[in-house]
Amino acid sequence: MIKKTFLLLAVSILLLSGCAKGSNLGNNSTGTGAPKGDVDSDICKEFTPDFVYSVIGKTIVRMEPSKISGVYSCDYFTDYKEDFYKDAKYNYVGPGGPSITIVLDNLNVERQKEARKYLGMTLDTSSKINMENIVSYRTDKSIWSVDLIINPNRFVWANYSHKAITDDQLIDFAAAMADKINGRLKIKIAKNPIDLSPPKVDTSLSQKVVVEKFLATLSKKDIQGAIKMLDANDNTKQGWGVNFNTIKSLEVKSIEPVFQEEWTNERQVYVVKLNVSVTSEGEGYGWAQGANTRWISVQKSGDDWLIHEIANNP
């Protein structure tokens, strides 16, 4: 489910696109890789959960950077539930909760103003914020966003959802953001009660043996045994069963861990070099006669590690 915030932004971009690269201002560092007067594109790093907690006085229970390439944003949840969104009509249940969102945009400010007016918004400024700013009001007089202008083609903005804070608190929050951006922040940053840093992964606890066992089972043509090691539903297992039955012989040349920086305590990836002989049908399933390379991910399911994915490319 896409928040209304992003829907409105998308409309304004489509109406009046004005993308431009933002320029850096000043030479004094803010401590995050961005000079004073600008912000780093890693928003979650630029505005940490500790900063957000210090300003709003509410614990941040979850932090999510944008999963969309080229979108620089971060969501800070004051509460989070896997079944927060429920829609009986569409049989939809999804995660979410009250949150504050910060987004960095490289768009022409004047064109964005025009687009928002076209959408029926009223634009104003706040004297509480020590930085050029835009406060956009919906038709019901509630605040849609507070924008901090870095330069004519670059701005960072904040809003909130599901009553995470109030409109007045959003203004105060934007004021603290502006002070941070320009090196004037006076509040004492307090430690967010919940540690949101990524868990440390012990890459020494390799599950290579799971991959070895799986491939050994396949090489013995024990198709049912191999299928039992898959982390998949019955339909997917049935499809793999048809695939595996096209293998006449399989020899393992090497198994090596890859992408270890992306490993978690519940998922690992290995690259496997194989020598395979298959039927003509097998070639239709992506197998080559002779040398083959596969990327195999293993994932923890309960107390067991299972084969989660077998891919022809990374």
C-alpha positions as CSV (number, residue, x, y, z in Angstrom):
1,M,0.0,0.0,0.0
2,I,1.5,3.3,-1.0
3,K,1.1,6.2,1.3
4,K,-0.9,9.2,0.0
5,T,2.2,11.3,0.5
6,F,4.0,9.6,-2.4
7,L,0.9,9.5,-4.6
8,L,0.6,13.3,-4.4
9,L,4.3,13.8,-5.0
10,A,4.1,11.5,-8.1
11,V,1.2,13.6,-9.4
12,S,3.1,16.8,-9.0
13,I,6.2,15.4,-10.7
14,L,4.2,14.2,-13.6
15,L,2.4,17.5,-13.9
16,L,5.5,19.7,-13.8
17,S,8.8,17.8,-13.9
18,G,11.9,19.8,-13.2
19,C,14.6,17.5,-12.2
20,A,18.1,18.9,-11.6
21,K,21.2,17.9,-9.7
22,G,21.5,19.7,-6.4
23,S,24.6,21.6,-5.7
24,N,26.5,21.6,-2.5
25,L,26.6,24.7,-0.3
26,G,29.4,25.7,2.0
27,N,32.5,23.8,3.0
28,N,31.8,22.9,6.6
29,S,30.9,19.3,7.2
30,T,27.7,18.3,9.0
31,G,29.3,15.1,10.1
32,T,27.5,12.8,7.6
33,G,29.4,13.4,4.4
34,A,27.3,16.5,3.4
35,P,28.6,20.0,3.8
36,K,26.8,22.5,6.0
37,G,23.7,23.7,4.3
38,D,23.0,20.4,2.5
39,V,22.1,16.9,3.4
40,D,23.5,13.5,2.6
41,S,21.3,11.3,0.3
42,D,21.4,8.6,3.0
43,I,18.5,10.1,4.9
44,C,18.4,7.5,7.6
45,K,22.0,8.2,8.3
46,E,21.6,12.0,8.0
47,F,18.6,12.1,10.4
48,T,19.2,9.2,12.8
49,P,16.5,7.7,15.0
50,D,18.3,9.3,18.0
51,F,17.7,12.7,16.4
52,V,14.0,12.0,15.7
53,Y,13.5,10.7,19.2
54,S,15.2,13.8,20.7
55,V,12.9,16.1,18.8
56,I,9.5,14.4,19.1
57,G,10.0,12.6,22.4
58,K,8.6,9.3,21.0
59,T,10.5,6.1,20.6
60,I,11.3,5.0,17.1
61,V,10.5,1.3,16.9
62,R,11.4,0.8,13.2
63,M,13.3,2.7,10.5
64,E,13.0,2.0,6.8
65,P,15.0,3.6,4.0
66,S,13.4,3.7,0.5
67,K,13.5,0.5,-1.4
68,I,13.1,2.3,-4.7
69,S,16.3,3.2,-6.6
70,G,16.8,6.9,-6.9
71,V,14.4,7.8,-4.1
72,Y,16.2,9.3,-1.0
73,S,13.8,8.9,1.9
74,C,13.5,7.3,5.3
75,D,10.4,6.4,7.4
76,Y,10.5,6.5,11.2
77,F,7.8,4.4,12.8
78,T,6.5,5.2,16.3
79,D,4.5,2.0,16.2
80,Y,4.5,-0.9,13.7
81,K,2.3,-3.9,13.1
82,E,2.4,-6.5,10.4
83,D,-1.4,-6.3,10.0
84,F,-1.7,-2.5,10.3
85,Y,-3.4,-2.1,6.9
86,K,-6.5,-4.2,6.5
87,D,-8.9,-4.1,3.5
88,A,-11.6,-6.8,3.5
89,K,-12.8,-5.8,0.0
90,Y,-9.4,-6.7,-1.6
91,N,-8.4,-9.3,1.1
92,Y,-5.4,-7.2,1.8
93,V,-3.4,-7.2,5.1
94,G,-0.1,-5.3,5.2
95,P,2.5,-3.9,7.6
96,G,2.8,-0.3,8.7
97,G,2.0,2.2,11.5
98,P,2.2,5.8,12.6
99,S,5.4,7.3,11.1
100,I,7.4,10.4,10.1
101,T,8.8,10.5,6.6
102,I,11.8,12.6,5.4
103,V,12.5,12.9,1.7
104,L,15.3,14.5,-0.3
105,D,14.2,15.8,-3.8
106,N,16.2,17.2,-6.7
107,L,13.3,19.1,-8.3
108,N,12.7,22.6,-9.3
109,V,11.2,24.4,-6.3
110,E,9.1,26.9,-8.2
111,R,7.6,24.2,-10.4
112,Q,6.7,22.2,-7.3
113,K,5.0,25.2,-5.9
114,E,2.9,25.5,-9.1
115,A,2.1,21.8,-9.0
116,R,0.9,21.9,-5.4
117,K,-1.3,25.0,-6.1
118,Y,-2.8,23.1,-9.0
119,L,-3.6,20.2,-6.6
120,G,-5.5,22.7,-4.5
121,M,-3.0,23.2,-1.7
122,T,-2.3,26.5,0.0
123,L,1.4,27.5,0.5
124,D,2.8,29.4,3.4
125,T,6.0,29.7,5.4
126,S,6.9,29.4,9.1
127,S,8.9,31.9,11.0
128,K,9.9,29.2,13.5
129,I,12.1,27.6,10.9
130,N,15.5,29.3,10.4
131,M,15.8,28.3,6.8
132,E,13.9,29.1,3.6
133,N,10.8,26.9,3.8
134,I,7.4,26.0,2.4
135,V,4.5,24.8,4.4
136,S,1.9,23.1,2.2
137,Y,-1.7,23.0,3.5
138,R,-4.4,20.6,2.3
139,T,-7.9,22.0,1.7
140,D,-8.9,20.9,5.2
141,K,-6.1,23.2,6.6
142,S,-3.9,20.3,7.8
143,I,-0.3,20.2,6.8
144,W,0.7,18.0,3.9
145,S,4.5,18.7,4.1
146,V,7.1,21.1,5.3
147,D,9.9,21.7,2.8
148,L,13.4,23.1,3.6
149,I,14.9,24.7,0.5
150,I,18.6,23.9,-0.1
151,N,18.8,25.6,-3.5
152,P,16.3,26.3,-6.3
153,N,16.5,22.7,-7.5
154,R,17.0,20.8,-4.3
155,F,14.9,20.5,-1.1
156,V,14.2,18.1,1.8
157,W,10.8,17.7,3.2
158,A,9.0,16.0,6.0
159,N,5.5,14.9,6.8
160,Y,3.8,12.3,9.1
161,S,1.0,9.8,8.9
162,H,-1.6,8.2,11.3
163,K,-1.2,10.9,14.0
164,A,2.5,10.0,14.7
165,I,2.8,13.7,15.7
166,T,0.7,16.9,15.3
167,D,0.9,19.7,12.7
168,D,2.5,22.0,15.3
169,Q,5.1,19.2,16.2
170,L,5.8,18.8,12.5
171,I,6.8,22.5,12.3
172,D,9.0,22.1,15.4
173,F,10.5,19.0,13.8
174,A,11.3,20.8,10.6
175,A,12.8,23.6,12.6
176,A,15.2,21.1,14.3
177,M,16.0,19.6,10.8
178,A,16.9,23.1,9.5
179,D,19.1,23.8,12.5
180,K,20.9,20.5,12.0
181,I,21.4,21.1,8.3
182,N,23.0,24.5,9.0
183,G,25.0,23.4,12.0
184,R,22.9,25.4,14.6
185,L,21.3,22.4,16.4
186,K,21.1,23.1,20.1
187,I,19.1,20.1,21.4
188,K,21.0,17.3,23.1
189,I,20.7,14.2,21.1
190,A,19.3,11.4,23.3
191,K,19.7,7.7,22.6
192,N,16.6,6.1,21.1
193,P,15.5,3.4,23.5
194,I,15.4,0.8,20.8
195,D,18.6,-0.1,18.9
196,L,17.7,0.0,15.2
197,S,21.2,-0.8,13.9
198,P,21.4,-3.9,11.7
199,P,22.1,-7.1,13.7
200,K,25.7,-8.4,13.6
201,V,25.9,-11.4,11.4
202,D,28.3,-14.2,12.2
203,T,29.5,-15.2,8.7
204,S,31.6,-18.0,10.3
205,L,28.4,-20.0,10.8
206,S,28.3,-21.1,7.2
207,Q,25.5,-23.3,6.0
208,K,27.5,-24.5,3.1
209,V,26.8,-28.1,4.3
210,V,23.1,-27.5,3.5
211,V,24.0,-26.8,-0.1
212,E,26.4,-29.7,-0.3
213,K,23.7,-32.1,1.1
214,F,21.1,-30.8,-1.4
215,L,23.4,-31.2,-4.4
216,A,24.6,-34.6,-3.2
217,T,21.0,-35.7,-3.0
218,L,20.3,-34.4,-6.5
219,S,23.4,-36.2,-7.9
220,K,22.0,-39.5,-6.5
221,K,18.8,-38.8,-8.4
222,D,16.8,-38.8,-5.1
223,I,14.4,-36.2,-6.4
224,Q,11.9,-36.5,-3.6
225,G,14.7,-36.1,-1.0
226,A,15.9,-33.0,-2.8
227,I,12.4,-31.5,-3.0
228,K,12.0,-32.0,0.8
229,M,14.9,-29.6,1.3
230,L,13.2,-26.8,-0.6
231,D,11.7,-23.8,1.2
232,A,8.7,-23.6,-1.2
233,N,5.0,-24.3,-1.5
234,D,3.6,-27.5,-3.1
235,N,3.1,-26.0,-6.5
236,T,6.7,-24.7,-6.7
237,K,8.0,-28.0,-5.4
238,Q,6.1,-29.8,-8.1
239,G,7.7,-27.5,-10.8
240,W,11.1,-28.2,-9.4
241,G,10.4,-31.9,-9.4
242,V,9.8,-31.8,-13.2
243,N,13.0,-29.7,-13.6
244,F,15.1,-32.1,-11.5
245,N,13.9,-35.1,-13.4
246,T,15.6,-33.9,-16.6
247,I,19.0,-34.2,-14.9
248,K,20.8,-37.3,-16.0
249,S,24.0,-36.6,-14.0
250,L,25.3,-33.8,-11.8
251,E,28.9,-33.2,-10.6
252,V,29.8,-30.4,-8.1
253,K,32.9,-28.6,-9.0
254,S,32.9,-25.9,-6.4
255,I,30.7,-24.2,-3.8
256,E,31.7,-20.7,-2.6
257,P,30.0,-18.1,-0.3
258,V,29.1,-14.8,-2.0
259,F,27.5,-11.5,-1.0
260,Q,28.5,-12.1,2.6
261,E,28.0,-8.4,3.4
262,E,24.3,-9.0,2.7
263,W,24.0,-12.2,4.7
264,T,21.7,-12.2,7.7
265,N,21.3,-14.6,10.6
266,E,18.5,-16.2,8.5
267,R,19.8,-16.1,4.9
268,Q,23.0,-16.9,3.1
269,V,24.0,-17.1,-0.6
270,Y,26.5,-19.4,-2.4
271,V,27.7,-19.6,-6.0
272,V,27.9,-23.2,-7.3
273,K,29.9,-24.5,-10.3
274,L,28.4,-27.7,-11.7
275,N,29.0,-30.1,-14.6
276,V,25.6,-31.4,-15.7
277,S,24.1,-33.7,-18.3
278,V,20.4,-33.3,-19.0
279,T,17.7,-34.4,-21.4
280,S,16.6,-32.2,-24.2
281,E,13.7,-31.1,-22.0
282,G,16.3,-30.0,-19.4
283,E,17.8,-27.5,-21.8
284,G,14.4,-25.9,-22.0
285,Y,14.5,-25.4,-18.2
286,G,17.7,-23.4,-18.5
287,W,20.3,-26.2,-18.1
288,A,23.3,-26.4,-20.4
289,Q,25.1,-29.5,-21.3
290,G,28.3,-29.5,-19.3
291,A,29.3,-26.4,-17.2
292,N,26.6,-24.6,-15.3
293,T,26.7,-21.9,-12.7
294,R,23.9,-21.4,-10.1
295,W,23.4,-19.0,-7.2
296,I,21.8,-20.8,-4.4
297,S,20.3,-19.1,-1.3
298,V,19.6,-20.9,1.9
299,Q,17.1,-19.6,4.4
300,K,16.2,-20.5,8.0
301,S,12.8,-21.9,8.5
302,G,12.0,-22.7,12.1
303,D,15.1,-24.6,13.3
304,D,16.1,-25.8,9.9
305,W,18.0,-24.3,7.0
306,L,16.4,-25.0,3.6
307,I,17.1,-24.2,-0.1
308,H,15.2,-21.0,-0.7
309,E,16.2,-20.0,-4.3
310,I,18.2,-21.5,-7.2
311,A,19.0,-18.9,-9.8
312,N,20.8,-18.7,-13.1
313,N,22.2,-15.3,-12.2
314,P,23.0,-13.2,-9.1
